[in-house]
Amino acid sequence: MKAFFQEIAKAVRDFKFYKDVKDFQISKSMKYIFLLIFLITLVLTVRYSYDVRRGLDIAVDWAKINLPVIEIQNGVASVDVKQPYRVEEEGFTLIIDTTGEVTSLDGYDKGILLMKNKLVYKEGDVKTETYDLSNVAALRIDENFMNVLSKNITWILFPFMLIGMFLYFCVARFLQIFIFSIISLAASSITNVKLRYKQLFNIGVYAITPSAILGGLLALFGIQLPLFGLLFAGLYIAYLIMAIMACKETPSTADIKSDTKGDVSP
């Protein structure tokens, strides 16, 4: 792993490193990009898991005060509380009504509606989802349930978050590498640096390192930059061009002397 972190450092700060990169085996470049993506994914998964756990702790404290005991048996919900039961907080509304009096969240921006055999979730005007409770054989939502959920949900979600984000980042990064290889081809032609596509691919893999790390750091600290896509692309293009230019062969002193001797005027 020490060699891997050394390669990350060189890819960011040493353009001469790309003279070696262009001649790497494709398998070596693929191993590098997969490890880089996995490292960023792992760090972000830990970060988001912490956020989920913190959010659930808040939800548990809220539920202890506001949520009555809910029983679901064979897809039918029952609640021992006067209905419709409403709780509103910071623009979010929870409604429990198994009597059929309330059947939608019309008039509410965000909220959850629990009916006798359905659960409706609304998030703004463009997203409303309805879930059938018929597949729920037996469930009791109370303080004990919320405590157990809070303690275990992080470990349940962690592998799904890790795998999901890893696959997403892999697809995104390889699409970017292939798309920006067009710019690599153009830069190679304009700067008169003769490189094969395999060599340009290797350079593209390593040159994406600064942009990928920047994106990971912004996500880690929850920083949102306007026009980040342009910043990402600009940084990637700059590294591609500089890396390709660094691969340009310069004539040796011996070659220069040889050319000078050969150019003798009559």
Secondary structure as UniProt FT lines:
FT   HELIX           2..13
FT   TURN            15..16
FT   HELIX           17..21
FT   TURN            22..23
FT   HELIX           26..66
FT   STRAND          70..73
FT   TURN            74..75
FT   STRAND          76..79
FT   STRAND          85..89
FT   TURN            90..91
FT   STRAND          92..96
FT   TURN            106..107
FT   STRAND          110..114
FT   STRAND          118..123
FT   STRAND          128..132
FT   TURN            134..135
FT   STRAND          138..141
FT   HELIX           143..190
FT   TURN            191..192
FT   HELIX           197..207
FT   HELIX           209..220
FT   TURN            221..222
FT   TURN            226..227
FT   HELIX           228..246
FT   HELIX           253..262
//
